[in-house]
Amino acid sequence: MPATLSIITDVFPREERTMAIGVWTDVDCLGLGPAFGGYLIDEVGGVTVFWMRIPFVLAALAGLMLIVPESRD
């Protein structure tokens, strides 16, 4: 989580930074992961909790490569 906050402060200009950190905090506080994971374990099985992460990780990596500029800061 600290790495994502540092990326936000590097990517967004000063005028938009407050809004970006607010959205980041809101998404973090939703806490939908445990509820969705519990549903999957009950309905499908425990192994799906591990396999469902793969599409999210691939999407995050693609977004990281396309959106976040390289920085030495």
C-alpha positions as CSV (number, residue, x, y, z in Angstrom):
1,M,0.0,0.0,0.0
2,P,2.8,2.5,0.7
3,A,4.1,1.9,-2.8
4,T,0.8,2.8,-4.4
5,L,0.6,6.0,-2.4
6,S,4.0,7.0,-3.6
7,I,3.0,6.3,-7.2
8,I,0.0,8.5,-6.8
9,T,2.0,11.4,-5.5
10,D,4.4,11.0,-8.4
11,V,1.9,10.6,-11.2
12,F,-0.8,13.2,-10.3
13,P,-0.1,16.9,-10.3
14,R,-0.4,18.9,-7.1
15,E,-3.9,20.2,-7.9
16,E,-5.3,16.6,-8.5
17,R,-3.4,14.8,-5.7
18,T,-6.0,15.4,-3.0
19,M,-8.8,13.9,-5.1
20,A,-6.6,10.9,-6.1
21,I,-5.6,10.1,-2.5
22,G,-9.3,10.4,-1.5
23,V,-10.3,7.9,-4.2
24,W,-7.4,5.6,-3.2
25,T,-8.6,5.7,0.4
26,D,-12.2,5.0,-0.5
27,V,-11.4,2.0,-2.7
28,D,-9.1,0.6,0.1
29,C,-11.9,1.1,2.7
30,L,-14.5,-0.8,0.7
31,G,-13.2,-4.1,1.9
32,L,-14.9,-6.2,-0.8
33,G,-12.1,-8.7,-1.0
34,P,-13.0,-10.7,2.2
35,A,-16.7,-10.8,1.4
36,F,-16.1,-11.9,-2.2
37,G,-13.5,-14.5,-1.0
38,G,-15.9,-15.9,1.5
39,Y,-18.7,-16.2,-1.1
40,L,-16.3,-18.1,-3.5
41,I,-15.2,-20.5,-0.7
42,D,-18.8,-21.3,0.2
43,E,-20.1,-21.6,-3.4
44,V,-17.2,-22.9,-5.5
45,G,-14.4,-24.1,-3.3
46,G,-11.3,-22.8,-1.6
47,V,-8.9,-23.2,-4.5
48,T,-10.8,-20.5,-6.5
49,V,-9.6,-17.9,-4.1
50,F,-6.1,-18.4,-5.3
51,W,-6.9,-18.8,-9.0
52,M,-9.2,-15.7,-9.2
53,R,-6.2,-13.4,-8.4
54,I,-4.5,-14.2,-11.7
55,P,-6.7,-12.0,-14.0
56,F,-6.5,-9.1,-11.5
57,V,-2.7,-9.3,-11.3
58,L,-2.4,-9.4,-15.1
59,A,-4.7,-6.4,-15.5
60,A,-2.8,-4.5,-12.8
61,L,0.6,-5.2,-14.5
62,A,-0.8,-4.1,-17.9
63,G,-2.2,-0.9,-16.3
64,L,1.1,-0.3,-14.6
65,M,3.1,-0.6,-17.8
66,L,0.7,1.6,-19.8
67,I,-0.3,4.3,-17.3
68,V,2.5,4.8,-14.8
69,P,5.5,6.7,-16.2
70,E,9.0,5.6,-15.3
71,S,10.4,7.6,-12.3
72,R,13.7,7.6,-10.4
73,D,12.1,9.5,-7.5
